[in-house]
Amino acid sequence: MIGDAAAEWGFELGWKLRGLEHALLGEGWKRPGTGLSVRVRCEEGDGVWTAVGVDGRRRESRTAGTEAEATALVREAFGVKAGRAQPPAPGVQRFTLIHWPVGEGARFADARYEGIKAGPPTGCAVEDVGGYFGLRCERPGARLLDAVGELCGEIRAEYGLLMTDLGIEKLWEWSADGTDGWGAEIVGQLLLMAAERGPRLGYGVDDLVRFLRTAAGSCRDGSGPAGVVRP
């Protein structure tokens, strides 16, 4: 009971702090014409998503098996038509990439984004994500990290931007939902953060790769722990 109460208190505190942040940044974060804001969370390990909506007058909460469905249920509770996105086709990954460099005040209107706004990568749409530059993408890839890595490399080569964020707010949370799920997004964000922050401290990409191999005790081909032969 105490753990549940603490978790709920933490969620409410996070909600209020986020509300304060957006109040300071302006009203652009609300969906136009609705005044409705929706916050979504997933309890670690159980795979159940909870969406909480507030429109300034009342608060509604709904749970579902996916983030999109929980969000849609809350929007419908406020009388807002909520179209349900269809899952991506086989071999296609859906994700959000955000440019949120550490220690920089990069905002969506920054001139450095003019080129990519004018010609975003194939399968991606430019979007203002909480005041930061973001891309909503559907990209080919056998697994999520394959698609994310390929796109990040393309953006880096063409526009000089090292994308740093997959939209994960609570990096300590976890879900063992496979190579293309929420857990994979968390891993992807941690890797993107390391790719950006390591070089600022003097660690190159080779250093980071060597660290992963050494710390995980993996074989040279990355197939598993040293001395273990996988079938």
JOTA-V341676 format. One record per residue. N is the residue number from 0. RES is the residue in one small letter. NEAR is the number of other ideal C-beta (glycine too) atoms within 8 Angstrom. Layout:
n:N res:RES near:NEAR
n:N res:RES near:NEAR
This chain:
n:0 res:m near:4
n:1 res:i near:5
n:2 res:g near:6
n:3 res:d near:7
n:4 res:a near:8
n:5 res:a near:8
n:6 res:a near:9
n:7 res:e near:8
n:8 res:w near:8
n:9 res:g near:8
n:10 res:f near:9
n:11 res:e near:8
n:12 res:l near:8
n:13 res:g near:8
n:14 res:w near:10
n:15 res:k near:8
n:16 res:l near:8
n:17 res:r near:9
n:18 res:g near:10
n:19 res:l near:8
n:20 res:e near:8
n:21 res:h near:13
n:22 res:a near:6
n:23 res:l near:6
n:24 res:l near:9
n:25 res:g near:6
n:26 res:e near:5
n:27 res:g near:7
n:28 res:w near:9
n:29 res:k near:10
n:30 res:r near:7
n:31 res:p near:4
n:32 res:g near:4
n:33 res:t near:9
n:34 res:g near:6
n:35 res:l near:12
n:36 res:s near:11
n:37 res:v near:10
n:38 res:r near:9
n:39 res:v near:11
n:40 res:r near:8
n:41 res:c near:13
n:42 res:e near:8
n:43 res:e near:7
n:44 res:g near:7
n:45 res:d near:6
n:46 res:g near:8
n:47 res:v near:9
n:48 res:w near:14
n:49 res:t near:12
n:50 res:a near:16
n:51 res:v near:12
n:52 res:g near:15
n:53 res:v near:9
n:54 res:d near:10
n:55 res:g near:4
n:56 res:r near:3
n:57 res:r near:5
n:58 res:r near:6
n:59 res:e near:9
n:60 res:s near:9
n:61 res:r near:10
n:62 res:t near:8
n:63 res:a near:11
n:64 res:g near:6
n:65 res:t near:7
n:66 res:e near:10
n:67 res:a near:8
n:68 res:e near:11
n:69 res:a near:15
n:70 res:t near:12
n:71 res:a near:12
n:72 res:l near:12
n:73 res:v near:15
n:74 res:r near:13
n:75 res:e near:10
n:76 res:a near:9
n:77 res:f near:11
n:78 res:g near:4
n:79 res:v near:9
n:80 res:k near:5
n:81 res:a near:9
n:82 res:g near:5
n:83 res:r near:7
n:84 res:a near:5
n:85 res:q near:4
n:86 res:p near:4
n:87 res:p near:7
n:88 res:a near:4
n:89 res:p near:3
n:90 res:g near:6
n:91 res:v near:11
n:92 res:q near:15
n:93 res:r near:7
n:94 res:f near:12
n:95 res:t near:11
n:96 res:l near:15
n:97 res:i near:14
n:98 res:h near:13
n:99 res:w near:8
n:100 res:p near:9
n:101 res:v near:9
n:102 res:g near:3
n:103 res:e near:5
n:104 res:g near:3
n:105 res:a near:10
n:106 res:r near:8
n:107 res:f near:9
n:108 res:a near:4
n:109 res:d near:8
n:110 res:a near:4
n:111 res:r near:7
n:112 res:y near:12
n:113 res:e near:7
n:114 res:g near:7
n:115 res:i near:14
n:116 res:k near:7
n:117 res:a near:5
n:118 res:g near:4
n:119 res:p near:8
n:120 res:p near:12
n:121 res:t near:4
n:122 res:g near:7
n:123 res:c near:13
n:124 res:a near:7
n:125 res:v near:9
n:126 res:e near:8
n:127 res:d near:9
n:128 res:v near:11
n:129 res:g near:7
n:130 res:g near:9
n:131 res:y near:13
n:132 res:f near:14
n:133 res:g near:13
n:134 res:l near:14
n:135 res:r near:7
n:136 res:c near:15
n:137 res:e near:8
n:138 res:r near:15
n:139 res:p near:7
n:140 res:g near:13
n:141 res:a near:4
n:142 res:r near:10
n:143 res:l near:14
n:144 res:l near:12
n:145 res:d near:10
n:146 res:a near:15
n:147 res:v near:16
n:148 res:g near:8
n:149 res:e near:10
n:150 res:l near:14
n:151 res:c near:12
n:152 res:g near:8
n:153 res:e near:9
n:154 res:i near:13
n:155 res:r near:11
n:156 res:a near:5
n:157 res:e near:8
n:158 res:y near:7
n:159 res:g near:5
n:160 res:l near:10
n:161 res:l near:8
n:162 res:m near:13
n:163 res:t near:11
n:164 res:d near:13
n:165 res:l near:12
n:166 res:g near:10
n:167 res:i near:9
n:168 res:e near:4
n:169 res:k near:6
n:170 res:l near:8
n:171 res:w near:4
n:172 res:e near:8
n:173 res:w near:8
n:174 res:s near:12
n:175 res:a near:6
n:176 res:d near:8
n:177 res:g near:7
n:178 res:t near:7
n:179 res:d near:7
n:180 res:g near:10
n:181 res:w near:9
n:182 res:g near:11
n:183 res:a near:14
n:184 res:e near:13
n:185 res:i near:13
n:186 res:v near:9
n:187 res:g near:13
n:188 res:q near:13
n:189 res:l near:9
n:190 res:l near:9
n:191 res:l near:14
n:192 res:m near:11
n:193 res:a near:9
n:194 res:a near:11
n:195 res:e near:12
n:196 res:r near:9
n:197 res:g near:12
n:198 res:p near:10
n:199 res:r near:7
n:200 res:l near:6
n:201 res:g near:4
n:202 res:y near:8
n:203 res:g near:7
n:204 res:v near:8
n:205 res:d near:6
n:206 res:d near:9
n:207 res:l near:12
n:208 res:v near:8
n:209 res:r near:8
n:210 res:f near:9
n:211 res:l near:9
n:212 res:r near:10
n:213 res:t near:7
n:214 res:a near:6
n:215 res:a near:7
n:216 res:g near:6
n:217 res:s near:11
n:218 res:c near:9
n:219 res:r near:5
n:220 res:d near:4
n:221 res:g near:6
n:222 res:s near:6
n:223 res:g near:7
n:224 res:p near:8
n:225 res:a near:6
n:226 res:g near:3
n:227 res:v near:7
n:228 res:v near:4
n:229 res:r near:5
n:230 res:p near:2
